[in-house]
Amino acid sequence: MNVRPIGYSLPVCNTGQKRAALRAGDAVAFRGGVNVSPADVMDTILKYEDFNHGSRAALRMVDVIDNIAGELESPQNQNILLVGHCKPDGDTIGSVLAMKAALALKFPDKNVVCAIDDKIPGLFRNKLPGINDNMKNADQIQGQNFDLVVMMDIPTPKRFTGRFKDQIESADKVIYIDHHTYRPQEWDAAKGLTGVDMGKIHESNLDLVAELVPAATELVAVVSSKILPEILGSGTLKTTDLTSEQRQHIDEFVAGTVTGMATDTGGFKRRANLMPEHMSLPEKDRPDFKPELLAGWLMQLTPKITRDWLRDVISYNIPDIKSEGLNRSARDIMVAASLDGAFVREDLGLGIVSVDYDKIKEILDIAKESDPETTILDVQNSFKYSDVLNMLRDPGCCNQSMESVYYKSHHDNSRITALICQDKKAGEPDDRSDAATQDNLRLSFRSRSGTIWAELLANLFGGGGHGCAAGATFNLPEIDSNTKLAVKINGEIENCPSVILQTLKQNREINNKNLPNATPIEVVKSDTGKTVSEIIQSLTAAIRRDEYSAQK
């Protein structure tokens, strides 16, 4: 028999009644004062699942959470592998480490392994409790078998890897926990590469997907509260009664969950993955999973992980130590490159920063002089989080020393930004120190919360993410930011940006409903085409026309 969360009961009412209830502020009744507990977050998740997909879907989600907790607790699952996506961010790293800590608290005798098939970014390296001791890479677990594999915060096969295929295929069960748009058909198409049988996971009721939730670590906190009710549920067990080793695991759990929430929400600014349909609602009626208040609740469990810790420790900047023989640091060169590569279209409310491989490599080499662990991903992240890109995103961010990128636009409330980095060059070492086999562009897009523009732009280049925050990795031989490209739809070159935009919107709708027959769309090299920047500009112009038509 399934146990319903405290204070939650699935309402029996029609759609109109549900909408009225939610708009009346009945989304969730929070308990425990200012902060909110994992049970409160679960209440919110289930009520929005019921509202958007019906009571049967909400009941299934309760079963899924119970089933996942049951598999984690099962004595048959003694060897457990926890994995996240490549090019890891705070949410995927935090999810893996937090789940590891929760299992170590409850089941210290189980063999639980954390793995990500990539290097850890400097934003988290040597900083998160437990990360140095617990995080493995794919090479370190080759040949090992596991009873259970838990995949967390992995939106698509393109953000995963085939290097865990043997472990996934040999495991008795696989669990999937995510907060991105659920597209099982993409996993089915990539099953031969990844080994992931998403149909089997779904049939086993082991797929926990809550697309409105802004961070996967919120879902990890919910699941963990089911296996640790005495700490994360009723709170009847005082952490002061725990051993020093158990308190260390508490630190690891809280650090992982709050880091994931803070980084995936932009410092708690984004409290839900809002879609365009939510923006017509008053702000108080929009989905809100209160990640900052959950973080506050979790921080009460330990004095070591605080808001000051988040601010002071989980931050990163490329080394600012002047290189020997140069009067500039890696950060100085990054800032200058950001300014040199910045391009603004005031008429479109669009800002782009473009950086080529040679500049990335120059910054990397200088940064390694003071921090040998610096990676190409760290250099990319330094551009991604730079003052220049922040100014292009936020019209309220005014740095007088960077007036060359300050601009005003009629679209200041709905700006779009893009970062274009060439992070691989054929024959040059990549982050694994192997020679790259072909060139590569990494794209990062941001748009206003409640829009899908960032996602659509990423989709065009084979990527994805959330509606307002998405990215893509784009591979073609001999490609850089100046390469001429064209868009093909159904195998034919399409030059009309409005047609391309409508195709992307239609495909998104089809894929989100897990329907077949999405229209084939791809970007190819073409001597008569446009650069990546020019394609982004033309699509942004189509987006603005689309917005204007919607307002009429």
PADOMI-700879 format. One line per field, with one value per residue (C-alpha): residue number from 0; residue in one letter; x, y, z. Coordinates in nm, 2 decimals. Layout:
N
resi = NUM  ... $
resn = A  ... $
u = X  ... $
v = Y  ... $
w = Z  ... $
//
This chain:
552
resi = 0  1  2  3  4  5  6  7  8  9  10  11  12  13  14  15  16  17  18  19  20  21  22  23  24  25  26  27  28  29  30  31  32  33  34  35  36  37  38  39  40  41  42  43  44  45  46  47  48  49  50  51  52  53  54  55  56  57  58  59  60  61  62  63  64  65  66  67  68  69  70  71  72  73  74  75  76  77  78  79  80  81  82  83  84  85  86  87  88  89  90  91  92  93  94  95  96  97  98  99  100  101  102  103  104  105  106  107  108  109  110  111  112  113  114  115  116  117  118  119  120  121  122  123  124  125  126  127  128  129  130  131  132  133  134  135  136  137  138  139  140  141  142  143  144  145  146  147  148  149  150  151  152  153  154  155  156  157  158  159  160  161  162  163  164  165  166  167  168  169  170  171  172  173  174  175  176  177  178  179  180  181  182  183  184  185  186  187  188  189  190  191  192  193  194  195  196  197  198  199  200  201  202  203  204  205  206  207  208  209  210  211  212  213  214  215  216  217  218  219  220  221  222  223  224  225  226  227  228  229  230  231  232  233  234  235  236  237  238  239  240  241  242  243  244  245  246  247  248  249  250  251  252  253  254  255  256  257  258  259  260  261  262  263  264  265  266  267  268  269  270  271  272  273  274  275  276  277  278  279  280  281  282  283  284  285  286  287  288  289  290  291  292  293  294  295  296  297  298  299  300  301  302  303  304  305  306  307  308  309  310  311  312  313  314  315  316  317  318  319  320  321  322  323  324  325  326  327  328  329  330  331  332  333  334  335  336  337  338  339  340  341  342  343  344  345  346  347  348  349  350  351  352  353  354  355  356  357  358  359  360  361  362  363  364  365  366  367  368  369  370  371  372  373  374  375  376  377  378  379  380  381  382  383  384  385  386  387  388  389  390  391  392  393  394  395  396  397  398  399  400  401  402  403  404  405  406  407  408  409  410  411  412  413  414  415  416  417  418  419  420  421  422  423  424  425  426  427  428  429  430  431  432  433  434  435  436  437  438  439  440  441  442  443  444  445  446  447  448  449  450  451  452  453  454  455  456  457  458  459  460  461  462  463  464  465  466  467  468  469  470  471  472  473  474  475  476  477  478  479  480  481  482  483  484  485  486  487  488  489  490  491  492  493  494  495  496  497  498  499  500  501  502  503  504  505  506  507  508  509  510  511  512  513  514  515  516  517  518  519  520  521  522  523  524  525  526  527  528  529  530  531  532  533  534  535  536  537  538  539  540  541  542  543  544  545  546  547  548  549  550  551 $
resn = M  N  V  R  P  I  G  Y  S  L  P  V  C  N  T  G  Q  K  R  A  A  L  R  A  G  D  A  V  A  F  R  G  G  V  N  V  S  P  A  D  V  M  D  T  I  L  K  Y  E  D  F  N  H  G  S  R  A  A  L  R  M  V  D  V  I  D  N  I  A  G  E  L  E  S  P  Q  N  Q  N  I  L  L  V  G  H  C  K  P  D  G  D  T  I  G  S  V  L  A  M  K  A  A  L  A  L  K  F  P  D  K  N  V  V  C  A  I  D  D  K  I  P  G  L  F  R  N  K  L  P  G  I  N  D  N  M  K  N  A  D  Q  I  Q  G  Q  N  F  D  L  V  V  M  M  D  I  P  T  P  K  R  F  T  G  R  F  K  D  Q  I  E  S  A  D  K  V  I  Y  I  D  H  H  T  Y  R  P  Q  E  W  D  A  A  K  G  L  T  G  V  D  M  G  K  I  H  E  S  N  L  D  L  V  A  E  L  V  P  A  A  T  E  L  V  A  V  V  S  S  K  I  L  P  E  I  L  G  S  G  T  L  K  T  T  D  L  T  S  E  Q  R  Q  H  I  D  E  F  V  A  G  T  V  T  G  M  A  T  D  T  G  G  F  K  R  R  A  N  L  M  P  E  H  M  S  L  P  E  K  D  R  P  D  F  K  P  E  L  L  A  G  W  L  M  Q  L  T  P  K  I  T  R  D  W  L  R  D  V  I  S  Y  N  I  P  D  I  K  S  E  G  L  N  R  S  A  R  D  I  M  V  A  A  S  L  D  G  A  F  V  R  E  D  L  G  L  G  I  V  S  V  D  Y  D  K  I  K  E  I  L  D  I  A  K  E  S  D  P  E  T  T  I  L  D  V  Q  N  S  F  K  Y  S  D  V  L  N  M  L  R  D  P  G  C  C  N  Q  S  M  E  S  V  Y  Y  K  S  H  H  D  N  S  R  I  T  A  L  I  C  Q  D  K  K  A  G  E  P  D  D  R  S  D  A  A  T  Q  D  N  L  R  L  S  F  R  S  R  S  G  T  I  W  A  E  L  L  A  N  L  F  G  G  G  G  H  G  C  A  A  G  A  T  F  N  L  P  E  I  D  S  N  T  K  L  A  V  K  I  N  G  E  I  E  N  C  P  S  V  I  L  Q  T  L  K  Q  N  R  E  I  N  N  K  N  L  P  N  A  T  P  I  E  V  V  K  S  D  T  G  K  T  V  S  E  I  I  Q  S  L  T  A  A  I  R  R  D  E  Y  S  A  Q  K $
u = 0.00  0.14  0.17  0.05  0.26  0.15  -0.11  -0.17  -0.47  -0.55  -0.86  -1.16  -1.27  -1.29  -1.04  -1.22  -1.23  -0.86  -0.77  -0.98  -0.82  -0.46  -0.54  -0.69  -0.35  -0.42  -0.10  0.05  0.00  0.36  0.44  0.73  0.75  0.95  1.15  0.99  1.07  1.11  0.76  0.63  0.81  0.66  0.31  0.37  0.50  0.21  -0.05  0.09  0.11  -0.25  -0.34  -0.15  -0.19  -0.47  -0.50  -0.40  -0.06  -0.02  -0.10  0.16  0.42  0.36  0.41  0.73  0.88  0.78  0.93  1.26  1.29  1.21  1.49  1.74  1.65  1.63  1.89  1.92  2.08  2.41  2.61  2.47  2.61  2.50  2.57  2.51  2.55  2.88  3.00  2.87  2.71  2.62  2.29  2.41  2.72  2.50  2.24  2.50  2.69  2.37  2.22  2.55  2.55  2.19  2.26  2.57  2.37  2.11  2.31  2.68  2.75  2.63  2.88  2.77  2.98  2.95  3.06  3.06  3.23  3.41  3.63  3.49  3.47  3.67  3.35  3.31  3.65  3.81  3.52  3.21  3.25  3.32  3.38  3.75  3.70  3.37  3.36  3.49  3.52  3.42  3.77  3.78  3.47  3.53  3.47  3.26  2.90  2.62  2.28  2.12  2.21  2.06  2.07  2.01  1.97  2.05  1.80  1.90  2.15  2.36  2.43  2.52  2.78  2.82  3.09  2.85  2.67  2.80  2.71  2.36  2.29  2.42  2.22  1.90  1.72  1.78  1.63  1.58  1.54  1.52  1.35  1.39  1.14  1.09  1.16  1.18  1.18  1.53  1.65  1.50  1.68  2.01  1.97  2.24  2.49  2.39  2.23  1.94  1.60  1.37  1.06  1.16  1.23  0.89  0.71  0.89  0.76  1.12  1.11  1.07  1.03  0.90  0.95  0.84  1.09  1.39  1.66  1.71  1.85  1.50  1.38  1.68  1.58  1.22  1.34  1.60  1.33  1.15  1.46  1.56  1.23  1.39  1.62  1.45  1.09  0.96  1.29  1.26  1.63  1.86  2.17  2.36  2.29  2.48  2.84  3.10  3.10  2.72  2.74  3.00  2.74  2.49  2.73  2.78  2.40  2.32  2.61  2.51  2.14  2.18  2.46  2.24  1.95  2.16  2.35  2.05  1.83  2.09  2.12  1.75  1.62  1.43  1.19  1.03  1.08  0.81  0.66  0.48  0.14  0.24  0.33  -0.04  -0.10  -0.04  0.31  0.17  -0.02  0.27  0.44  0.68  0.89  1.07  1.42  1.57  1.33  1.41  1.78  1.71  1.53  1.82  2.09  1.93  2.07  2.43  2.62  2.89  2.68  2.54  2.44  2.78  2.94  2.74  2.84  3.21  3.29  3.07  3.21  3.47  3.68  3.97  4.30  4.38  4.75  4.96  5.16  5.54  5.67  5.32  5.15  4.82  4.64  4.42  4.12  4.25  4.27  3.93  3.76  3.93  3.83  3.47  3.47  3.63  3.39  3.07  2.82  2.49  2.17  1.98  1.69  1.65  1.74  2.02  2.37  2.63  2.98  3.20  3.54  3.76  3.98  4.31  4.19  4.05  4.38  4.58  4.37  4.40  4.78  4.82  4.56  4.75  5.06  4.89  4.63  4.74  4.40  4.23  4.04  3.89  3.55  3.67  3.77  3.43  3.26  3.47  3.31  2.97  2.97  3.16  3.05  3.03  2.78  2.59  2.55  2.42  2.16  2.06  1.98  2.01  2.37  2.57  2.95  3.10  3.43  3.25  3.04  3.11  2.86  2.60  2.29  1.93  1.66  1.28  1.33  1.51  1.25  1.30  1.66  1.83  2.19  2.43  2.78  2.97  3.29  3.51  3.62  3.78  4.01  4.10  4.45  4.46  4.43  4.09  4.00  4.09  4.43  4.34  4.38  4.03  3.91  3.72  3.63  3.35  3.14  2.98  2.67  2.50  2.16  1.96  1.62  1.36  1.20  0.87  0.99  1.11  1.35  1.67  1.55  1.45  1.78  1.97  1.74  1.84  2.20  2.10  2.10  1.83  1.76  1.50  1.29  1.49  1.83  1.97  2.29  2.43  2.75  2.78  3.03  3.14  3.47  3.67  3.41  3.47  3.25  3.31  3.21  2.92  2.62  2.27  1.95  1.80  1.44  1.33  1.67  1.61  1.78  1.54  1.63  1.32  1.38  1.01  0.97  1.26  1.12  0.78  0.93  1.13  0.82  0.62  0.90  0.92  0.54  0.57  0.87  0.72  0.41  0.64  0.48  0.64  0.71  0.90  1.03  1.40  1.60  1.97  2.25  2.50  2.80  2.72  2.94  2.64  2.51  2.54  2.77  2.63  2.60  2.41  2.17  2.10  2.03  1.79  1.60  1.59  1.43  1.17  1.11  1.05  0.80  0.64  0.62  0.48  0.21  0.11  0.06  -0.17 $
v = 0.00  0.34  0.61  0.95  1.25  1.43  1.70  1.58  1.41  1.38  1.60  1.46  1.75  1.85  2.07  2.39  2.32  2.23  2.55  2.76  2.58  2.65  3.01  3.05  2.97  2.61  2.49  2.38  2.44  2.49  2.38  2.46  2.84  3.03  2.73  2.44  2.07  1.79  1.68  2.03  2.02  1.68  1.82  2.09  1.84  1.61  1.89  2.03  1.68  1.63  1.97  1.94  1.56  1.44  1.24  0.92  1.07  1.21  0.87  0.71  0.96  0.86  0.50  0.59  0.77  0.47  0.23  0.42  0.44  0.07  -0.02  0.19  0.02  -0.33  -0.57  -0.72  -0.40  -0.39  -0.25  0.08  0.31  0.68  0.87  1.22  1.40  1.49  1.86  1.84  2.14  2.19  2.01  1.69  1.68  1.78  1.51  1.23  1.34  1.40  1.06  0.89  1.07  0.97  0.61  0.62  0.75  0.48  0.19  0.22  -0.14  -0.08  -0.02  0.30  0.45  0.80  0.85  1.12  1.07  1.40  1.62  1.82  2.19  2.43  2.57  2.26  2.08  2.05  2.24  2.02  1.79  1.44  1.52  1.43  1.10  0.99  1.10  0.85  0.87  0.60  0.45  0.39  0.16  -0.03  -0.40  -0.35  -0.47  -0.32  -0.44  -0.09  0.21  0.55  0.82  1.17  1.51  1.36  1.52  1.35  1.08  1.37  1.48  1.13  0.88  0.53  0.45  0.33  0.10  -0.23  -0.13  -0.02  -0.34  -0.57  -0.40  -0.57  -0.23  0.13  0.44  0.77  1.10  1.42  1.76  1.83  1.77  1.39  1.26  0.88  0.84  1.00  0.75  0.46  0.58  0.59  0.26  0.09  0.35  0.41  0.07  0.27  0.10  0.38  0.18  -0.08  0.19  0.34  0.00  -0.06  0.27  0.39  0.71  1.02  1.32  1.65  1.91  2.22  2.16  2.40  2.16  1.78  1.80  1.90  1.56  1.39  1.56  1.43  1.07  1.08  1.19  0.86  0.66  0.89  1.00  1.03  1.31  1.45  1.37  1.40  1.53  1.32  1.23  1.52  1.54  1.61  1.25  1.12  1.00  1.22  1.01  1.04  1.42  1.43  1.26  1.52  1.79  1.61  1.57  1.94  2.07  1.87  1.95  2.33  2.36  2.20  2.42  2.74  2.69  2.56  2.85  3.12  3.20  3.10  3.35  3.08  2.90  2.69  2.59  2.83  2.80  3.07  2.96  3.05  3.40  3.51  3.41  3.66  3.59  3.45  3.18  3.06  2.73  2.78  2.51  2.74  2.61  2.88  2.79  2.42  2.51  2.70  2.40  2.17  2.41  2.38  2.02  2.14  2.45  2.40  2.46  2.81  3.09  3.24  2.91  2.91  3.26  3.23  2.87  2.79  3.05  3.04  3.27  3.18  3.25  3.62  3.58  3.76  3.52  3.52  3.74  3.89  4.18  4.01  3.72  3.45  3.64  3.97  3.80  3.63  3.97  4.13  3.84  3.87  4.24  4.18  3.89  4.08  4.16  4.34  4.38  4.65  4.62  4.25  4.26  4.01  3.98  3.74  3.66  3.45  3.31  3.10  2.80  2.98  3.23  2.95  2.77  3.08  3.14  2.78  2.77  3.08  2.96  2.63  2.81  2.90  2.62  2.30  2.14  2.41  2.26  2.39  2.36  2.60  2.85  2.82  2.87  3.18  3.33  3.19  3.36  3.67  4.03  4.08  3.81  3.90  4.26  4.13  3.92  4.17  4.53  4.63  4.52  4.83  4.81  5.14  4.98  4.78  5.05  4.89  4.61  4.83  4.87  4.95  4.79  4.78  4.41  4.47  4.26  3.97  3.97  3.67  3.59  3.34  3.22  3.06  2.88  2.66  2.41  2.15  2.16  1.86  1.73  1.95  1.80  1.79  1.78  1.41  1.49  1.30  1.45  1.57  1.40  1.70  2.06  2.14  2.45  2.47  2.70  2.83  3.02  3.22  3.39  3.53  3.30  3.17  3.16  2.87  3.07  2.94  2.58  2.63  2.79  2.50  2.24  2.38  2.28  1.94  2.04  2.11  2.20  2.42  2.67  2.97  2.80  2.55  2.46  2.25  2.09  2.11  1.90  1.93  1.88  2.21  2.42  2.75  3.05  3.19  2.87  2.92  2.70  2.64  2.48  2.18  2.08  1.74  1.73  2.06  2.39  2.64  3.01  3.15  3.21  3.21  2.86  2.74  2.88  2.73  2.39  2.40  2.49  2.21  1.96  2.06  2.01  1.67  1.55  1.67  1.46  1.17  1.15  1.02  1.21  1.51  1.70  1.63  1.95  1.99  2.24  2.17  2.34  2.56  2.80  3.03  3.00  3.21  3.19  3.06  3.42  3.52  3.22  3.31  3.67  3.57  3.34  3.60  3.84  3.58  3.53  3.90  3.90  3.60  3.79  4.10  3.89  3.73  4.07  4.21 $
w = 0.00  -0.10  0.17  0.06  0.16  0.47  0.40  0.04  -0.11  -0.47  -0.53  -0.71  -0.93  -1.29  -1.48  -1.41  -1.04  -1.04  -1.22  -0.98  -0.69  -0.81  -0.89  -0.55  -0.41  -0.33  -0.50  -0.17  0.20  0.33  0.68  0.91  0.89  0.63  0.49  0.32  0.36  0.09  0.18  0.09  -0.24  -0.31  -0.24  -0.50  -0.76  -0.72  -0.73  -1.05  -1.20  -1.11  -1.25  -1.58  -1.65  -1.43  -1.10  -1.26  -1.36  -1.01  -0.86  -1.09  -0.97  -0.61  -0.71  -0.90  -0.60  -0.38  -0.63  -0.66  -0.28  -0.26  -0.51  -0.33  0.00  -0.15  0.00  -0.35  -0.47  -0.29  -0.57  -0.70  -0.97  -0.98  -1.30  -1.44  -1.77  -1.94  -1.94  -1.58  -1.40  -1.04  -1.07  -1.21  -0.98  -0.68  -0.76  -0.78  -0.46  -0.26  -0.35  -0.26  0.08  0.15  0.07  0.29  0.58  0.56  0.42  0.50  0.39  0.03  -0.24  -0.40  -0.68  -0.84  -1.20  -1.46  -1.80  -1.80  -1.59  -1.30  -1.37  -1.15  -1.02  -0.81  -0.82  -0.47  -0.32  -0.27  0.04  -0.08  -0.45  -0.45  -0.28  -0.44  -0.80  -1.05  -1.43  -1.68  -1.71  -1.34  -1.33  -1.65  -1.59  -1.28  -1.27  -1.07  -0.94  -0.99  -1.20  -1.12  -1.40  -1.28  -1.46  -1.80  -2.05  -2.37  -2.50  -2.65  -2.29  -2.19  -2.31  -2.44  -2.19  -1.92  -2.17  -2.02  -1.66  -1.77  -1.98  -1.71  -1.42  -1.29  -1.28  -1.41  -1.25  -1.43  -1.24  -1.44  -1.46  -1.84  -2.11  -2.13  -2.48  -2.46  -2.84  -2.84  -2.59  -2.79  -3.10  -2.91  -2.72  -2.92  -2.81  -2.44  -2.35  -2.19  -2.24  -2.15  -2.23  -1.97  -1.72  -1.78  -1.76  -1.43  -1.29  -1.23  -1.43  -1.21  -1.44  -1.32  -1.59  -1.40  -1.12  -1.17  -1.03  -1.03  -0.68  -0.55  -0.68  -0.51  -0.19  -0.23  -0.30  -0.02  0.23  0.16  0.26  0.54  0.70  1.04  0.91  0.60  0.69  1.04  1.17  1.48  1.48  1.58  1.37  1.69  1.79  1.48  1.46  1.31  0.99  0.96  1.01  0.73  0.50  0.61  0.50  0.17  0.12  0.20  -0.01  -0.31  -0.30  -0.24  -0.49  -0.76  -0.67  -0.66  -0.98  -1.19  -1.09  -1.14  -0.77  -0.69  -0.94  -1.13  -0.91  -1.18  -1.54  -1.66  -2.01  -2.22  -2.09  -1.74  -1.82  -1.86  -1.50  -1.21  -1.07  -0.75  -0.94  -1.15  -1.06  -0.77  -0.61  -0.38  -0.42  -0.19  0.09  0.05  0.06  0.38  0.53  0.44  0.57  0.92  0.92  0.94  1.05  0.78  0.47  0.47  0.24  0.29  0.20  -0.13  -0.21  -0.11  -0.22  -0.52  -0.74  -1.02  -1.22  -1.45  -1.26  -1.23  -1.16  -1.42  -1.64  -1.62  -1.90  -1.96  -1.78  -1.82  -1.65  -1.80  -1.67  -1.83  -2.16  -2.12  -2.05  -2.34  -2.57  -2.44  -2.53  -2.87  -2.95  -2.83  -3.09  -3.02  -3.22  -3.04  -3.28  -3.19  -2.82  -2.90  -2.77  -2.89  -2.76  -3.01  -2.92  -3.15  -3.05  -3.06  -2.80  -2.58  -2.60  -2.52  -2.21  -2.11  -2.14  -1.93  -1.67  -1.63  -1.52  -1.19  -1.18  -1.37  -1.32  -1.54  -1.83  -2.16  -1.99  -1.72  -1.98  -2.15  -1.82  -1.75  -2.07  -1.98  -1.63  -1.73  -1.66  -2.04  -2.10  -1.78  -1.92  -2.25  -2.06  -1.79  -1.89  -1.52  -1.50  -1.58  -1.55  -1.64  -1.74  -2.01  -2.18  -2.52  -2.45  -2.27  -2.48  -2.46  -2.67  -2.71  -2.62  -2.29  -2.10  -2.34  -2.43  -2.60  -2.55  -2.72  -2.65  -2.94  -2.84  -3.05  -2.79  -3.01  -3.31  -3.51  -3.41  -3.10  -2.74  -2.59  -2.22  -2.22  -2.36  -2.67  -3.01  -3.13  -3.44  -3.57  -3.50  -3.26  -3.16  -2.82  -2.80  -2.50  -2.52  -2.27  -2.31  -2.07  -1.82  -1.96  -2.32  -2.53  -2.75  -2.60  -2.64  -3.00  -3.09  -2.93  -3.10  -3.44  -3.37  -3.23  -2.86  -2.60  -2.24  -2.08  -2.26  -2.14  -2.08  -2.33  -2.52  -2.80  -2.91  -3.29  -3.47  -3.84  -4.01  -4.04  -3.87  -3.68  -3.60  -3.96  -4.14  -4.39  -4.30  -4.42  -4.27  -4.44  -4.38  -4.52  -4.70  -4.88  -4.80  -4.64  -4.65  -4.48  -4.11  -4.03  -4.19  -3.99  -3.66  -3.72  -3.80  -3.48  -3.28  -3.44  -3.38  -3.02  -2.97  -3.14  -2.94  -2.61  -2.68  -2.77  -3.11  -3.43  -3.76  -3.64  -3.95  -4.02  -3.98  -3.98  -4.02  -4.29  -4.45  -4.75  -4.95  -5.00  -4.64  -4.32  -4.02  -3.69  -3.56  -3.88  -3.84  -3.48  -3.58  -3.86  -3.63  -3.36  -3.61  -3.68  -3.31  -3.27  -3.55  -3.38  -3.05  -3.23  -3.40  -3.07  -2.91  -3.18 $
//
